[in-house]
Amino acid sequence: MQDKITLLKELQAIDQGLQKVRQSREALEKEQVALGSETGRIRTMVESLTAELDRLREERRTLQLALEQEEQNIRRSEGHLPAIKTQKEYVAVLKEIDTAKKLNKDLQDRIQVKETEIAGTSRDREEKEQELAELTAKISDRLDEIARQLAEWDAEAGSQVHERDSLFDQLPVTLRKRYQLLFDRRGGLVMVEARNGTCSGCNMHLPPQLFNTLFTVREIQSCPHCNRLLYVTAPM
Ligand SMILES: [Zn+2]
């Protein structure tokens, strides 16, 4: 009987330790994901700014090509001028050149607008790249630390689980089930001391007769209120 209680208490201590590690592990894994998603968010912004920059540069290129084409046309028309015979034709070509120059001015203005947009987007991207680099540097130590801690727990958990299972297997089957059910449903606290006629698990008074039998009866008793398994430290 005392052996069983000792065994159950040891089992509970290991299970509580393992449960604590499991909870800490979950918290660290969540933190890992959160840190990763923050960098992912900024990385996505950098990518979309890069795509925006590519688009703007392509648009500027198209405008520049159109401008070059128009300038060539103007030069060609101007080259023809000396060969023109009539005044009427001369005026017509001059007018054509003038119109083309006005169009070019418009193209130049649009290119200027693109330049401004490109400069702004480029600055935004630099800022985000900087932010990403800083964040990556800042969290990389923490991520290493988390990975190290997780690996350490993994290494320890192996032997703990082995020890836990060997203790568990020594219990009678019915007691295994009772223990496991209580551990899961009672917040990992199965073995509780009965002190001064009270269950220390739920703080309820135990029937005096039950309390007294704890010192004599050889079967493990449950608290009638919370069902936890009771033990007493020393006969009074
Ligand atoms: Zn109780």
py3Dmol code that shows the C-alpha trace and the ligand (Angstrom):
import py3Dmol

protein = """\
ATOM      1  CA  MET A   1       0.000   0.000   0.000  1.00  0.00           C
ATOM      2  CA  GLN A   2       2.731   2.469   1.015  1.00  0.00           C
ATOM      3  CA  ASP A   3       4.687   1.201  -1.992  1.00  0.00           C
ATOM      4  CA  LYS A   4       1.793   1.959  -4.294  1.00  0.00           C
ATOM      5  CA  ILE A   5       1.404   5.442  -2.876  1.00  0.00           C
ATOM      6  CA  THR A   6       5.122   6.111  -3.205  1.00  0.00           C
ATOM      7  CA  LEU A   7       5.020   4.835  -6.742  1.00  0.00           C
ATOM      8  CA  LEU A   8       1.970   6.944  -7.583  1.00  0.00           C
ATOM      9  CA  LYS A   9       3.603  10.051  -6.131  1.00  0.00           C
ATOM     10  CA  GLU A  10       6.753   9.472  -8.166  1.00  0.00           C
ATOM     11  CA  LEU A  11       4.675   8.868 -11.259  1.00  0.00           C
ATOM     12  CA  GLN A  12       2.722  12.052 -10.643  1.00  0.00           C
ATOM     13  CA  ALA A  13       5.912  14.086 -10.178  1.00  0.00           C
ATOM     14  CA  ILE A  14       7.272  12.884 -13.515  1.00  0.00           C
ATOM     15  CA  ASP A  15       3.943  13.412 -15.274  1.00  0.00           C
ATOM     16  CA  GLN A  16       3.665  16.919 -13.864  1.00  0.00           C
ATOM     17  CA  GLY A  17       7.169  17.682 -15.089  1.00  0.00           C
ATOM     18  CA  LEU A  18       6.390  16.327 -18.537  1.00  0.00           C
ATOM     19  CA  GLN A  19       3.138  18.279 -18.660  1.00  0.00           C
ATOM     20  CA  LYS A  20       4.938  21.485 -17.724  1.00  0.00           C
ATOM     21  CA  VAL A  21       7.504  20.895 -20.455  1.00  0.00           C
ATOM     22  CA  ARG A  22       4.701  20.209 -22.947  1.00  0.00           C
ATOM     23  CA  GLN A  23       3.028  23.512 -22.075  1.00  0.00           C
ATOM     24  CA  SER A  24       6.302  25.465 -22.245  1.00  0.00           C
ATOM     25  CA  ARG A  25       7.064  23.757 -25.528  1.00  0.00           C
ATOM     26  CA  GLU A  26       3.708  24.832 -26.971  1.00  0.00           C
ATOM     27  CA  ALA A  27       4.347  28.419 -25.870  1.00  0.00           C
ATOM     28  CA  LEU A  28       7.787  28.442 -27.506  1.00  0.00           C
ATOM     29  CA  GLU A  29       6.462  26.898 -30.697  1.00  0.00           C
ATOM     30  CA  LYS A  30       3.784  29.596 -30.835  1.00  0.00           C
ATOM     31  CA  GLU A  31       6.445  32.248 -30.346  1.00  0.00           C
ATOM     32  CA  GLN A  32       8.489  30.663 -33.138  1.00  0.00           C
ATOM     33  CA  VAL A  33       5.519  30.881 -35.497  1.00  0.00           C
ATOM     34  CA  ALA A  34       4.729  34.469 -34.452  1.00  0.00           C
ATOM     35  CA  LEU A  35       8.325  35.603 -35.041  1.00  0.00           C
ATOM     36  CA  GLY A  36       8.343  33.883 -38.414  1.00  0.00           C
ATOM     37  CA  SER A  37       5.041  35.429 -39.484  1.00  0.00           C
ATOM     38  CA  GLU A  38       6.220  38.956 -38.605  1.00  0.00           C
ATOM     39  CA  THR A  39       9.273  38.634 -40.860  1.00  0.00           C
ATOM     40  CA  GLY A  40       7.075  36.964 -43.478  1.00  0.00           C
ATOM     41  CA  ARG A  41       4.738  39.973 -43.426  1.00  0.00           C
ATOM     42  CA  ILE A  42       7.582  42.431 -44.053  1.00  0.00           C
ATOM     43  CA  ARG A  43       9.159  40.165 -46.657  1.00  0.00           C
ATOM     44  CA  THR A  44       5.841  40.140 -48.551  1.00  0.00           C
ATOM     45  CA  MET A  45       5.814  43.948 -48.473  1.00  0.00           C
ATOM     46  CA  VAL A  46       9.363  44.089 -49.860  1.00  0.00           C
ATOM     47  CA  GLU A  47       8.338  41.701 -52.644  1.00  0.00           C
ATOM     48  CA  SER A  48       5.280  43.728 -53.573  1.00  0.00           C
ATOM     49  CA  LEU A  49       7.314  46.975 -53.603  1.00  0.00           C
ATOM     50  CA  THR A  50       9.854  45.260 -55.871  1.00  0.00           C
ATOM     51  CA  ALA A  51       7.074  44.234 -58.255  1.00  0.00           C
ATOM     52  CA  GLU A  52       5.713  47.801 -58.171  1.00  0.00           C
ATOM     53  CA  LEU A  53       9.186  49.166 -58.927  1.00  0.00           C
ATOM     54  CA  ASP A  54       9.612  46.793 -61.883  1.00  0.00           C
ATOM     55  CA  ARG A  55       6.251  47.906 -63.269  1.00  0.00           C
ATOM     56  CA  LEU A  56       7.107  51.621 -62.929  1.00  0.00           C
ATOM     57  CA  ARG A  57      10.516  51.126 -64.575  1.00  0.00           C
ATOM     58  CA  GLU A  58       8.888  49.256 -67.451  1.00  0.00           C
ATOM     59  CA  GLU A  59       6.394  52.103 -67.917  1.00  0.00           C
ATOM     60  CA  ARG A  60       9.240  54.635 -67.876  1.00  0.00           C
ATOM     61  CA  ARG A  61      11.090  52.591 -70.491  1.00  0.00           C
ATOM     62  CA  THR A  62       8.036  52.566 -72.764  1.00  0.00           C
ATOM     63  CA  LEU A  63       7.716  56.351 -72.453  1.00  0.00           C
ATOM     64  CA  GLN A  64      11.442  56.827 -73.120  1.00  0.00           C
ATOM     65  CA  LEU A  65      11.240  54.696 -76.256  1.00  0.00           C
ATOM     66  CA  ALA A  66       8.292  56.745 -77.490  1.00  0.00           C
ATOM     67  CA  LEU A  67      10.255  59.951 -76.795  1.00  0.00           C
ATOM     68  CA  GLU A  68      13.334  58.700 -78.660  1.00  0.00           C
ATOM     69  CA  GLN A  69      11.151  57.715 -81.587  1.00  0.00           C
ATOM     70  CA  GLU A  70       9.543  61.176 -81.712  1.00  0.00           C
ATOM     71  CA  GLU A  71      12.906  62.931 -81.461  1.00  0.00           C
ATOM     72  CA  GLN A  72      14.175  60.904 -84.392  1.00  0.00           C
ATOM     73  CA  ASN A  73      11.106  61.925 -86.397  1.00  0.00           C
ATOM     74  CA  ILE A  74      11.704  65.579 -85.551  1.00  0.00           C
ATOM     75  CA  ARG A  75      15.363  65.360 -86.596  1.00  0.00           C
ATOM     76  CA  ARG A  76      14.343  63.730 -89.853  1.00  0.00           C
ATOM     77  CA  SER A  77      11.754  66.425 -90.568  1.00  0.00           C
ATOM     78  CA  GLU A  78      14.257  69.158 -89.722  1.00  0.00           C
ATOM     79  CA  GLY A  79      16.741  67.494 -92.059  1.00  0.00           C
ATOM     80  CA  HIS A  80      14.217  67.715 -94.878  1.00  0.00           C
ATOM     81  CA  LEU A  81      13.609  71.442 -94.385  1.00  0.00           C
ATOM     82  CA  PRO A  82      16.497  72.776 -96.562  1.00  0.00           C
ATOM     83  CA  ALA A  83      15.288  70.675 -99.491  1.00  0.00           C
ATOM     84  CA  ILE A  84      11.746  72.036 -99.389  1.00  0.00           C
ATOM     85  CA  LYS A  85      10.835  74.107-102.425  1.00  0.00           C
ATOM     86  CA  THR A  86       7.576  75.894-101.558  1.00  0.00           C
ATOM     87  CA  GLN A  87       6.770  78.240 -98.680  1.00  0.00           C
ATOM     88  CA  LYS A  88       3.470  76.443 -98.058  1.00  0.00           C
ATOM     89  CA  GLU A  89       5.153  73.090 -97.675  1.00  0.00           C
ATOM     90  CA  TYR A  90       7.829  74.640 -95.459  1.00  0.00           C
ATOM     91  CA  VAL A  91       5.216  76.086 -93.096  1.00  0.00           C
ATOM     92  CA  ALA A  92       3.385  72.768 -92.991  1.00  0.00           C
ATOM     93  CA  VAL A  93       6.550  70.879 -91.982  1.00  0.00           C
ATOM     94  CA  LEU A  94       7.430  73.506 -89.355  1.00  0.00           C
ATOM     95  CA  LYS A  95       3.964  73.143 -87.897  1.00  0.00           C
ATOM     96  CA  GLU A  96       4.372  69.387 -87.833  1.00  0.00           C
ATOM     97  CA  ILE A  97       7.692  69.747 -86.013  1.00  0.00           C
ATOM     98  CA  ASP A  98       6.139  72.141 -83.522  1.00  0.00           C
ATOM     99  CA  THR A  99       3.292  69.727 -82.750  1.00  0.00           C
ATOM    100  CA  ALA A 100       5.777  66.864 -82.327  1.00  0.00           C
ATOM    101  CA  LYS A 101       7.848  68.971 -79.909  1.00  0.00           C
ATOM    102  CA  LYS A 102       4.780  69.725 -77.829  1.00  0.00           C
ATOM    103  CA  LEU A 103       3.985  66.012 -77.677  1.00  0.00           C
ATOM    104  CA  ASN A 104       7.553  65.370 -76.609  1.00  0.00           C
ATOM    105  CA  LYS A 105       7.238  67.903 -73.838  1.00  0.00           C
ATOM    106  CA  ASP A 106       4.216  65.939 -72.621  1.00  0.00           C
ATOM    107  CA  LEU A 107       6.205  62.685 -72.785  1.00  0.00           C
ATOM    108  CA  GLN A 108       9.054  64.286 -70.845  1.00  0.00           C
ATOM    109  CA  ASP A 109       6.611  65.452 -68.163  1.00  0.00           C
ATOM    110  CA  ARG A 110       5.180  61.949 -67.858  1.00  0.00           C
ATOM    111  CA  ILE A 111       8.684  60.491 -67.622  1.00  0.00           C
ATOM    112  CA  GLN A 112       9.426  63.005 -64.854  1.00  0.00           C
ATOM    113  CA  VAL A 113       6.323  61.835 -62.948  1.00  0.00           C
ATOM    114  CA  LYS A 114       7.511  58.221 -63.301  1.00  0.00           C
ATOM    115  CA  GLU A 115      10.959  59.201 -62.034  1.00  0.00           C
ATOM    116  CA  THR A 116       9.377  60.683 -58.930  1.00  0.00           C
ATOM    117  CA  GLU A 117       7.232  57.610 -58.377  1.00  0.00           C
ATOM    118  CA  ILE A 118      10.232  55.328 -58.867  1.00  0.00           C
ATOM    119  CA  ALA A 119      12.309  57.314 -56.380  1.00  0.00           C
ATOM    120  CA  GLY A 120       9.514  57.185 -53.794  1.00  0.00           C
ATOM    121  CA  THR A 121       8.856  53.471 -54.219  1.00  0.00           C
ATOM    122  CA  SER A 122      12.574  52.778 -54.160  1.00  0.00           C
ATOM    123  CA  ARG A 123      12.894  54.646 -50.853  1.00  0.00           C
ATOM    124  CA  ASP A 124       9.947  52.712 -49.414  1.00  0.00           C
ATOM    125  CA  ARG A 125      11.552  49.450 -50.427  1.00  0.00           C
ATOM    126  CA  GLU A 126      14.901  50.404 -48.909  1.00  0.00           C
ATOM    127  CA  GLU A 127      13.146  51.238 -45.650  1.00  0.00           C
ATOM    128  CA  LYS A 128      11.330  47.906 -45.592  1.00  0.00           C
ATOM    129  CA  GLU A 129      14.505  46.012 -46.488  1.00  0.00           C
ATOM    130  CA  GLN A 130      16.251  47.758 -43.624  1.00  0.00           C
ATOM    131  CA  GLU A 131      13.392  46.918 -41.275  1.00  0.00           C
ATOM    132  CA  LEU A 132      13.501  43.286 -42.389  1.00  0.00           C
ATOM    133  CA  ALA A 133      17.273  43.085 -41.883  1.00  0.00           C
ATOM    134  CA  GLU A 134      17.003  44.613 -38.412  1.00  0.00           C
ATOM    135  CA  LEU A 135      14.138  42.352 -37.388  1.00  0.00           C
ATOM    136  CA  THR A 136      15.884  39.263 -38.755  1.00  0.00           C
ATOM    137  CA  ALA A 137      19.031  40.133 -36.804  1.00  0.00           C
ATOM    138  CA  LYS A 138      17.030  40.866 -33.672  1.00  0.00           C
ATOM    139  CA  ILE A 139      15.038  37.629 -33.679  1.00  0.00           C
ATOM    140  CA  SER A 140      17.730  35.295 -34.947  1.00  0.00           C
ATOM    141  CA  ASP A 141      19.256  34.979 -31.453  1.00  0.00           C
ATOM    142  CA  ARG A 142      15.838  34.286 -29.976  1.00  0.00           C
ATOM    143  CA  LEU A 143      15.052  31.687 -32.660  1.00  0.00           C
ATOM    144  CA  ASP A 144      18.392  29.967 -31.978  1.00  0.00           C
ATOM    145  CA  GLU A 145      17.628  29.996 -28.276  1.00  0.00           C
ATOM    146  CA  ILE A 146      14.182  28.466 -28.862  1.00  0.00           C
ATOM    147  CA  ALA A 147      15.606  25.772 -31.131  1.00  0.00           C
ATOM    148  CA  ARG A 148      18.261  24.938 -28.539  1.00  0.00           C
ATOM    149  CA  GLN A 149      15.684  24.734 -25.735  1.00  0.00           C
ATOM    150  CA  LEU A 150      13.365  22.515 -27.791  1.00  0.00           C
ATOM    151  CA  ALA A 151      16.240  20.169 -28.653  1.00  0.00           C
ATOM    152  CA  GLU A 152      17.256  20.007 -25.000  1.00  0.00           C
ATOM    153  CA  TRP A 153      13.720  19.071 -23.943  1.00  0.00           C
ATOM    154  CA  ASP A 154      13.518  16.466 -26.679  1.00  0.00           C
ATOM    155  CA  ALA A 155      16.689  14.854 -25.377  1.00  0.00           C
ATOM    156  CA  GLU A 156      15.456  14.884 -21.762  1.00  0.00           C
ATOM    157  CA  ALA A 157      11.897  13.810 -22.512  1.00  0.00           C
ATOM    158  CA  GLY A 158      13.085  10.474 -23.890  1.00  0.00           C
ATOM    159  CA  SER A 159      14.465   9.213 -20.580  1.00  0.00           C
ATOM    160  CA  GLN A 160      11.630  10.819 -18.572  1.00  0.00           C
ATOM    161  CA  VAL A 161       8.987   9.082 -20.641  1.00  0.00           C
ATOM    162  CA  HIS A 162      10.845   5.785 -20.283  1.00  0.00           C
ATOM    163  CA  GLU A 163      10.985   6.125 -16.499  1.00  0.00           C
ATOM    164  CA  ARG A 164       7.355   7.199 -16.361  1.00  0.00           C
ATOM    165  CA  ASP A 165       6.202   4.197 -18.382  1.00  0.00           C
ATOM    166  CA  SER A 166       8.144   1.745 -16.233  1.00  0.00           C
ATOM    167  CA  LEU A 167       6.490   3.161 -13.071  1.00  0.00           C
ATOM    168  CA  PHE A 168       3.071   3.183 -14.699  1.00  0.00           C
ATOM    169  CA  ASP A 169       3.421  -0.451 -15.767  1.00  0.00           C
ATOM    170  CA  GLN A 170       4.023  -1.478 -12.166  1.00  0.00           C
ATOM    171  CA  LEU A 171       0.523  -0.328 -11.165  1.00  0.00           C
ATOM    172  CA  PRO A 172      -2.484  -2.686 -11.222  1.00  0.00           C
ATOM    173  CA  VAL A 173      -4.506  -2.082 -14.376  1.00  0.00           C
ATOM    174  CA  THR A 174      -7.529  -0.587 -12.585  1.00  0.00           C
ATOM    175  CA  LEU A 175      -5.314   1.841 -10.701  1.00  0.00           C
ATOM    176  CA  ARG A 176      -3.599   2.886 -13.964  1.00  0.00           C
ATOM    177  CA  LYS A 177      -6.960   3.850 -15.403  1.00  0.00           C
ATOM    178  CA  ARG A 178      -8.039   5.723 -12.286  1.00  0.00           C
ATOM    179  CA  TYR A 179      -4.748   7.567 -12.145  1.00  0.00           C
ATOM    180  CA  GLN A 180      -4.752   8.555 -15.799  1.00  0.00           C
ATOM    181  CA  LEU A 181      -8.366   9.695 -15.765  1.00  0.00           C
ATOM    182  CA  LEU A 182      -7.782  11.842 -12.664  1.00  0.00           C
ATOM    183  CA  PHE A 183      -4.528  13.258 -14.006  1.00  0.00           C
ATOM    184  CA  ASP A 184      -6.283  14.391 -17.169  1.00  0.00           C
ATOM    185  CA  ARG A 185      -9.403  15.719 -15.459  1.00  0.00           C
ATOM    186  CA  ARG A 186      -7.988  17.192 -12.269  1.00  0.00           C
ATOM    187  CA  GLY A 187      -5.283  19.448 -13.624  1.00  0.00           C
ATOM    188  CA  GLY A 188      -2.461  16.949 -13.168  1.00  0.00           C
ATOM    189  CA  LEU A 189      -3.033  16.597  -9.427  1.00  0.00           C
ATOM    190  CA  VAL A 190      -3.981  13.050  -8.472  1.00  0.00           C
ATOM    191  CA  MET A 191      -2.234  12.291  -5.192  1.00  0.00           C
ATOM    192  CA  VAL A 192      -3.323  14.575  -2.369  1.00  0.00           C
ATOM    193  CA  GLU A 193      -2.597  14.586   1.281  1.00  0.00           C
ATOM    194  CA  ALA A 194      -5.434  14.249   3.767  1.00  0.00           C
ATOM    195  CA  ARG A 195      -4.577  16.677   6.512  1.00  0.00           C
ATOM    196  CA  ASN A 196      -6.574  17.449   9.661  1.00  0.00           C
ATOM    197  CA  GLY A 197      -9.587  15.640   8.244  1.00  0.00           C
ATOM    198  CA  THR A 198      -9.498  17.670   5.021  1.00  0.00           C
ATOM    199  CA  CYS A 199      -8.663  16.765   1.424  1.00  0.00           C
ATOM    200  CA  SER A 200      -5.819  19.080   0.351  1.00  0.00           C
ATOM    201  CA  GLY A 201      -6.901  18.697  -3.272  1.00  0.00           C
ATOM    202  CA  CYS A 202     -10.362  20.269  -2.950  1.00  0.00           C
ATOM    203  CA  ASN A 203     -10.189  21.519   0.666  1.00  0.00           C
ATOM    204  CA  MET A 204     -13.400  19.733   1.583  1.00  0.00           C
ATOM    205  CA  HIS A 205     -13.853  17.934   4.895  1.00  0.00           C
ATOM    206  CA  LEU A 206     -13.575  14.186   4.715  1.00  0.00           C
ATOM    207  CA  PRO A 207     -16.049  12.010   6.603  1.00  0.00           C
ATOM    208  CA  PRO A 208     -14.271  11.230   9.926  1.00  0.00           C
ATOM    209  CA  GLN A 209     -14.602   7.515   9.403  1.00  0.00           C
ATOM    210  CA  LEU A 210     -12.907   7.705   6.004  1.00  0.00           C
ATOM    211  CA  PHE A 211     -10.146   9.854   7.416  1.00  0.00           C
ATOM    212  CA  ASN A 212      -9.482   7.312  10.129  1.00  0.00           C
ATOM    213  CA  THR A 213      -9.402   4.384   7.731  1.00  0.00           C
ATOM    214  CA  LEU A 214      -6.598   6.057   5.821  1.00  0.00           C
ATOM    215  CA  PHE A 215      -4.269   5.074   8.635  1.00  0.00           C
ATOM    216  CA  THR A 216      -5.335   1.468   8.745  1.00  0.00           C
ATOM    217  CA  VAL A 217      -7.037   0.189   5.590  1.00  0.00           C
ATOM    218  CA  ARG A 218      -4.761  -1.223   2.951  1.00  0.00           C
ATOM    219  CA  GLU A 219      -6.739  -0.031  -0.065  1.00  0.00           C
ATOM    220  CA  ILE A 220      -6.188   3.361  -1.640  1.00  0.00           C
ATOM    221  CA  GLN A 221      -9.088   5.687  -0.777  1.00  0.00           C
ATOM    222  CA  SER A 222     -10.592   8.434  -2.890  1.00  0.00           C
ATOM    223  CA  CYS A 223     -11.864  11.800  -1.737  1.00  0.00           C
ATOM    224  CA  PRO A 224     -15.677  11.591  -2.026  1.00  0.00           C
ATOM    225  CA  HIS A 225     -15.752  15.182  -3.319  1.00  0.00           C
ATOM    226  CA  CYS A 226     -13.009  15.382  -5.967  1.00  0.00           C
ATOM    227  CA  ASN A 227     -12.167  11.677  -6.354  1.00  0.00           C
ATOM    228  CA  ARG A 228      -8.446  12.313  -5.984  1.00  0.00           C
ATOM    229  CA  LEU A 229      -6.396   9.616  -4.295  1.00  0.00           C
ATOM    230  CA  LEU A 230      -5.642  10.287  -0.649  1.00  0.00           C
ATOM    231  CA  TYR A 231      -2.577   9.643   1.433  1.00  0.00           C
ATOM    232  CA  VAL A 232      -1.557  10.519   4.957  1.00  0.00           C
ATOM    233  CA  THR A 233       1.977  11.360   5.954  1.00  0.00           C
ATOM    234  CA  ALA A 234       2.133  10.026   9.516  1.00  0.00           C
ATOM    235  CA  PRO A 235      -0.322   8.625  12.029  1.00  0.00           C
ATOM    236  CA  MET A 236      -1.362  11.245  14.542  1.00  0.00           C
TER     237      MET A 236
END
"""
ligand_1 = """\
1
ZN
Zn -10.968 16.185 -2.552
"""
view = py3Dmol.view(width=600, height=400)
view.addModel(protein, "pdb")
view.setStyle({"model": 0}, {"cartoon": {"style": "trace"}})
view.addModel(ligand_1, "xyz")
view.setStyle({"model": 1}, {"stick": {}})
view.zoomTo()
view.show()
